[in-house]
Amino acid sequence: MLVDRFGVSERRACSVVGQHRSTQRLTPRPRPEAEDKVRRRLREIARKHPRWGWKTAHTILRREGHTINRKRTRRLWRDEGLRRPAPCKRKRTRPPGGGPLLRAEHPNHVWAIDFQFDETADRRRLKLCNIVDEHTREALAMDVDRHCTADDVVAIIERLVGERGAPEHLRMDNGPELIAWALRDWCRMHNTTTSYIEPGSPWENPFVESFNGRCRDELLNIEEFGSLLEARVVTEAWRVEYNTYRPHSSLGGLTPAESPGGGPSTNQHSHDNWTTQRGPLSTSRSAVLVVMTTLRPAARCGAGGPSDLCGDESGVGGCSRSCSAYASTPRGSPARRSRLAAASRECSNRLGVSRR
């Protein structure tokens, strides 16, 4: 620039800026095609997973067959101006006393349970029940609903037990859903020991707390759920990706599915099937539309009302007058809720069904 703008010699310009003349005359080498491929892949990883750092990206690159060391991955990551996650807070030390903690020695040895909260776009609460196998680091369940009682927790555990067997221990805090007699009775019947942590001591349940942090950072703080169905679909997609694709530093860069101690059950979808259907997690709204279009339409009774209200699955008619009035009431009308209750009582009395 000095030569072109001020007309000085190359020798004078190099002495002013402190640059050697041989460096000025050196022709830059073209960037290798392999490096361009690595840079493109790093940008793809950062775009799909904005909360992943260069270390996780390096593990993905090595898994895909790229010959690259950690220093080069870090240099390319910085050259591309990619986002790095915020530094982790210093781990809280465990206070003295309390005895040794129970440690998982094999799969199904210790399951950890905890809850998380979020909300949909209409400000209604979402409650997530997270269950993690402490040995394999596998996310066994992430059930999303508006509420979750002790009976719901027992139903979730029963479903998991039917797939992989009962655990030996359940580690959890002292929440009202987890100290209820419904869960204690189930544990006594299945010879499962409950391991409650001390009140106000989340560091005694470290594996599920670490999982909650990853879930909050990579999913809940990024996604805005428009409905309960969308929250369930997106959360399940993230759970499958967490179990089958995301590398874990505690497992030596492997996933829970690849770890020697075990992994996800065989009835899970593979990560490739999920990603080909939904694309990046930020564009997973399309997956919700696919699921909603494939859901079975609600059965209608003979009067046009929902069959779960009166139990008339045949659709041959004979439904009550109250059910007909409920079905014809526009959505959002103040009278719809009262007519729903009246139709429920009348249809139940007619069919002899006891409704709670």
C-alpha positions as CSV (number, residue, x, y, z in Angstrom):
1,M,0.0,0.0,0.0
2,L,2.9,2.4,0.8
3,V,4.5,1.7,-2.6
4,D,1.3,2.3,-4.5
5,R,0.0,5.3,-2.6
6,F,3.2,7.3,-1.8
7,G,5.4,6.1,-4.6
8,V,8.3,5.1,-2.4
9,S,10.6,2.2,-3.0
10,E,10.0,-1.3,-1.7
11,R,13.2,-1.1,0.4
12,R,11.9,2.2,2.0
13,A,8.4,0.8,2.6
14,C,9.7,-2.4,4.2
15,S,12.0,-0.5,6.6
16,V,9.2,1.8,7.7
17,V,6.8,-1.1,8.6
18,G,9.7,-3.4,9.9
19,Q,9.1,-6.1,7.4
20,H,11.8,-8.2,5.7
21,R,11.9,-7.8,1.9
22,S,11.9,-11.5,1.3
23,T,8.6,-11.7,3.2
24,Q,7.2,-9.0,0.9
25,R,8.2,-10.9,-2.2
26,L,7.0,-14.3,-0.9
27,T,4.0,-15.5,-2.9
28,P,1.3,-16.9,-0.6
29,R,0.7,-20.6,-1.1
30,P,-2.9,-21.6,-2.0
31,R,-4.9,-23.2,0.8
32,P,-5.0,-27.0,0.5
33,E,-8.3,-28.5,-0.4
34,A,-8.2,-30.8,2.7
35,E,-8.0,-27.7,4.9
36,D,-10.9,-26.1,3.2
37,K,-12.9,-29.3,3.8
38,V,-12.0,-29.3,7.5
39,R,-13.0,-25.6,7.8
40,R,-16.3,-26.3,6.2
41,R,-17.0,-29.2,8.5
42,L,-16.1,-27.0,11.5
43,R,-18.6,-24.4,10.4
44,E,-21.2,-27.0,10.0
45,I,-20.6,-28.4,13.5
46,A,-20.7,-24.9,15.0
47,R,-23.9,-24.1,13.1
48,K,-25.8,-27.2,14.2
49,H,-24.4,-27.2,17.8
50,P,-23.7,-23.6,18.8
51,R,-22.8,-24.6,22.4
52,W,-20.1,-27.1,21.4
53,G,-16.5,-26.1,21.6
54,W,-13.4,-27.0,19.6
55,K,-12.6,-30.0,21.7
56,T,-15.9,-31.7,20.9
57,A,-15.5,-30.7,17.3
58,H,-12.0,-32.2,17.2
59,T,-13.4,-35.5,18.5
60,I,-16.1,-35.5,15.8
61,L,-13.4,-34.8,13.1
62,R,-11.2,-37.7,14.3
63,R,-14.2,-40.0,14.4
64,E,-15.0,-39.1,10.8
65,G,-11.5,-40.0,9.7
66,H,-9.8,-36.6,9.4
67,T,-6.0,-36.7,10.2
68,I,-5.7,-33.6,12.4
69,N,-4.2,-32.9,15.8
70,R,-5.7,-30.8,18.6
71,K,-3.6,-27.7,18.0
72,R,-4.5,-27.5,14.4
73,T,-8.2,-27.9,15.2
74,R,-8.0,-25.1,17.8
75,R,-6.2,-22.8,15.3
76,L,-8.7,-23.4,12.5
77,W,-11.6,-23.0,15.0
78,R,-10.2,-19.6,16.0
79,D,-9.4,-18.5,12.5
80,E,-13.0,-19.1,11.5
81,G,-14.2,-16.9,14.3
82,L,-16.4,-19.6,15.8
83,R,-18.0,-19.3,19.1
84,R,-16.5,-20.9,22.1
85,P,-18.6,-21.8,25.1
86,A,-18.3,-19.8,28.3
87,P,-15.7,-21.0,30.8
88,C,-17.1,-23.4,33.3
89,K,-17.6,-22.4,36.9
90,R,-15.3,-23.9,39.5
91,K,-16.7,-27.1,40.9
92,R,-18.0,-26.8,44.4
93,T,-16.2,-29.0,46.9
94,R,-18.1,-31.4,49.0
95,P,-18.3,-30.5,52.6
96,P,-16.6,-32.8,55.1
97,G,-18.5,-35.6,56.6
98,G,-21.5,-37.6,55.2
99,G,-19.6,-40.8,54.4
100,P,-18.6,-42.2,51.0
101,L,-20.9,-41.7,48.0
102,L,-22.4,-44.7,46.2
103,R,-20.7,-45.2,42.9
104,A,-22.1,-47.1,39.9
105,E,-20.0,-50.1,39.0
106,H,-22.0,-51.5,36.0
107,P,-25.1,-50.7,33.9
108,N,-28.4,-50.6,35.8
109,H,-26.5,-50.2,39.1
110,V,-27.5,-46.6,39.9
111,W,-30.1,-44.5,38.2
112,A,-30.3,-40.8,39.0
113,I,-33.5,-38.9,38.8
114,D,-34.1,-35.1,38.8
115,F,-36.6,-32.5,37.4
116,Q,-36.1,-29.5,35.2
117,F,-38.5,-26.7,34.4
118,D,-39.1,-24.7,31.3
119,E,-42.1,-23.0,29.6
120,T,-43.8,-22.9,26.2
121,A,-44.4,-19.7,24.2
122,D,-47.7,-19.1,26.0
123,R,-45.9,-19.0,29.4
124,R,-47.3,-22.3,30.5
125,R,-45.0,-24.4,32.6
126,L,-43.1,-27.5,31.3
127,K,-41.8,-30.1,33.7
128,L,-39.0,-32.5,32.6
129,C,-38.4,-35.8,34.4
130,N,-34.8,-36.8,33.6
131,I,-33.4,-40.2,34.4
132,V,-29.7,-41.0,33.8
133,D,-27.7,-44.2,34.1
134,E,-24.6,-43.2,36.1
135,H,-22.4,-45.9,34.7
136,T,-23.0,-45.5,31.0
137,R,-24.0,-41.7,31.2
138,E,-27.0,-42.6,29.1
139,A,-30.1,-40.5,29.3
140,L,-32.7,-43.1,29.9
141,A,-35.8,-40.9,29.8
142,M,-36.7,-37.2,29.4
143,D,-40.5,-37.1,29.8
144,V,-42.0,-33.7,29.2
145,D,-45.4,-32.7,30.6
146,R,-47.2,-29.9,32.3
147,H,-46.9,-31.7,35.6
148,C,-45.3,-34.8,37.0
149,T,-46.6,-36.5,40.1
150,A,-45.2,-39.5,42.0
151,D,-47.5,-41.9,40.1
152,D,-46.1,-40.4,36.8
153,V,-42.5,-41.1,38.0
154,V,-43.4,-44.7,38.9
155,A,-45.0,-45.1,35.4
156,I,-41.8,-43.8,33.7
157,I,-39.6,-46.2,35.8
158,E,-42.0,-49.1,35.0
159,R,-41.6,-48.4,31.3
160,L,-37.8,-48.4,31.6
161,V,-37.8,-51.5,33.7
162,G,-39.8,-53.3,31.0
163,E,-37.1,-52.4,28.5
164,R,-33.8,-53.0,30.5
165,G,-34.7,-54.4,33.9
166,A,-34.9,-52.9,37.4
167,P,-32.0,-50.8,38.8
168,E,-30.3,-51.7,42.1
169,H,-30.3,-48.1,43.4
170,L,-32.2,-44.9,42.7
171,R,-30.3,-41.7,43.6
172,M,-32.5,-38.6,43.9
173,D,-33.2,-35.5,46.0
174,N,-35.9,-35.0,48.6
175,G,-38.6,-33.5,46.4
176,P,-42.3,-34.3,47.2
177,E,-42.6,-36.5,44.1
178,L,-39.6,-38.6,45.1
179,I,-40.3,-39.1,48.8
180,A,-43.9,-40.2,48.2
181,W,-45.0,-43.6,49.3
182,A,-46.0,-44.5,45.8
183,L,-42.3,-44.6,44.8
184,R,-41.1,-46.1,48.0
185,D,-43.6,-48.9,47.7
186,W,-42.5,-49.6,44.2
187,C,-38.8,-49.7,45.3
188,R,-39.6,-52.1,48.1
189,M,-41.5,-54.5,45.7
190,H,-38.7,-54.5,43.2
191,N,-35.8,-54.8,45.7
192,T,-34.5,-51.4,44.7
193,T,-32.7,-49.2,47.2
194,T,-33.4,-45.5,47.5
195,S,-30.4,-43.2,47.9
196,Y,-31.6,-39.8,49.0
197,I,-29.0,-37.0,49.0
198,E,-28.8,-34.5,51.8
199,P,-31.2,-31.5,51.5
200,G,-29.5,-28.6,49.7
201,S,-26.6,-30.7,48.5
202,P,-26.9,-31.1,44.7
203,W,-23.3,-32.0,44.4
204,E,-24.2,-35.4,45.9
205,N,-26.2,-36.1,42.7
206,P,-23.5,-35.0,40.2
207,F,-24.3,-37.1,37.1
208,V,-27.9,-36.0,36.6
209,E,-27.0,-32.4,37.6
210,S,-24.3,-32.4,34.9
211,F,-26.8,-33.7,32.5
212,N,-29.3,-31.0,33.5
213,G,-26.6,-28.4,32.8
214,R,-25.9,-29.8,29.3
215,C,-29.6,-30.0,28.6
216,R,-30.2,-26.4,29.7
217,D,-27.2,-25.1,27.8
218,E,-27.7,-27.0,24.5
219,L,-31.5,-27.3,24.3
220,L,-33.7,-25.3,26.7
221,N,-31.8,-22.0,26.4
222,I,-31.8,-22.3,22.6
223,E,-35.2,-23.7,21.7
224,E,-38.6,-22.0,22.1
225,F,-41.4,-24.5,22.3
226,G,-44.7,-23.5,20.8
227,S,-46.7,-26.4,22.3
228,L,-46.4,-29.4,24.5
229,L,-46.2,-31.8,21.5
230,E,-43.4,-29.8,20.0
231,A,-41.5,-29.8,23.3
232,R,-41.8,-33.6,23.5
233,V,-40.6,-34.2,19.9
234,V,-37.6,-31.8,20.1
235,T,-36.6,-33.1,23.5
236,E,-36.7,-36.7,22.4
237,A,-34.6,-35.9,19.3
238,W,-32.0,-34.2,21.5
239,R,-32.0,-37.2,23.9
240,V,-31.3,-39.6,21.0
241,E,-28.6,-37.4,19.7
242,Y,-27.1,-37.1,23.2
243,N,-27.0,-40.9,23.5
244,T,-25.8,-41.9,20.0
245,Y,-23.8,-39.0,18.5
246,R,-22.5,-36.5,21.1
247,P,-19.1,-37.5,22.4
248,H,-18.6,-37.6,26.1
249,S,-15.2,-36.7,27.6
250,S,-15.9,-38.9,30.6
251,L,-16.2,-41.9,28.2
252,G,-13.0,-41.1,26.3
253,G,-14.7,-39.3,23.5
254,L,-17.3,-42.2,23.0
255,T,-21.0,-42.0,23.1
256,P,-23.1,-44.0,25.6
257,A,-24.0,-46.3,22.7
258,E,-20.3,-47.0,22.0
259,S,-19.2,-47.4,25.6
260,P,-18.1,-50.9,26.6
261,G,-20.4,-50.9,29.6
262,G,-23.6,-50.7,27.5
263,G,-25.7,-48.1,25.9
264,P,-29.1,-47.2,24.6
265,S,-31.6,-49.9,24.1
266,T,-32.1,-51.4,20.6
267,N,-35.5,-49.8,20.1
268,Q,-34.1,-46.3,19.8
269,H,-33.8,-44.6,16.5
270,S,-30.3,-44.0,15.2
271,H,-28.9,-40.5,15.1
272,D,-28.7,-40.7,11.3
273,N,-32.4,-41.3,11.0
274,W,-33.2,-38.4,13.3
275,T,-30.9,-36.0,11.6
276,T,-32.1,-36.8,8.1
277,Q,-35.7,-36.2,9.1
278,R,-35.2,-33.0,11.2
279,G,-31.9,-31.4,10.1
280,P,-30.2,-29.1,12.7
281,L,-31.8,-28.9,16.1
282,S,-32.7,-25.2,15.5
283,T,-34.9,-26.2,12.5
284,S,-36.6,-29.2,14.1
285,R,-40.0,-27.6,13.7
286,S,-40.4,-29.7,10.6
287,A,-40.1,-32.8,12.7
288,V,-43.0,-31.6,14.7
289,L,-45.1,-31.1,11.6
290,V,-44.2,-34.7,10.4
291,V,-45.3,-36.2,13.7
292,M,-48.5,-34.1,13.9
293,T,-49.5,-35.2,10.4
294,T,-48.8,-38.9,11.2
295,L,-50.8,-38.9,14.4
296,R,-54.1,-40.8,14.4
297,P,-57.0,-38.5,14.2
298,A,-59.2,-38.3,17.3
299,A,-62.1,-40.8,17.0
300,R,-65.5,-39.2,16.9
301,C,-68.7,-40.5,18.4
302,G,-72.0,-40.6,16.6
303,A,-72.9,-37.0,17.5
304,G,-69.6,-35.6,16.3
305,G,-68.0,-35.4,19.8
306,P,-64.7,-36.9,20.9
307,S,-65.1,-40.7,21.6
308,D,-62.9,-40.4,24.7
309,L,-65.7,-38.4,26.2
310,C,-68.5,-40.9,25.9
311,G,-66.7,-44.1,25.0
312,D,-68.6,-44.6,21.7
313,E,-65.8,-45.9,19.4
314,S,-68.1,-47.4,16.9
315,G,-69.6,-44.1,15.7
316,V,-73.0,-45.6,15.3
317,G,-74.8,-42.9,17.1
318,G,-76.8,-43.0,20.3
319,C,-74.7,-40.3,21.9
320,S,-76.2,-38.1,24.5
321,R,-77.6,-34.7,23.8
322,S,-75.0,-33.0,26.0
323,C,-72.2,-34.4,23.9
324,S,-73.9,-33.1,20.8
325,A,-74.1,-29.6,22.4
326,Y,-70.5,-29.8,23.4
327,A,-69.3,-30.8,19.9
328,S,-71.2,-27.9,18.3
329,T,-69.9,-25.3,20.7
330,P,-67.1,-23.1,19.2
331,R,-63.7,-23.4,20.7
332,G,-62.9,-20.6,23.1
333,S,-66.5,-20.1,24.0
334,P,-67.2,-19.6,27.8
335,A,-69.9,-22.3,27.7
336,R,-67.6,-25.0,26.2
337,R,-66.1,-26.0,29.6
338,S,-69.5,-26.3,31.3
339,R,-70.9,-28.3,28.5
340,L,-67.9,-30.5,28.6
341,A,-68.5,-31.4,32.2
342,A,-72.2,-32.0,31.6
343,A,-71.5,-34.2,28.6
344,S,-69.0,-36.2,30.5
345,R,-71.4,-36.9,33.4
346,E,-74.3,-37.8,31.1
347,C,-72.2,-40.1,28.8
348,S,-70.6,-41.8,31.8
349,N,-73.9,-42.5,33.4
350,R,-75.3,-43.8,30.1
351,L,-72.4,-46.2,29.6
352,G,-71.8,-47.1,33.2
353,V,-68.2,-45.8,33.0
354,S,-66.6,-44.5,36.2
355,R,-64.5,-41.4,35.3
356,R,-62.1,-39.7,37.7
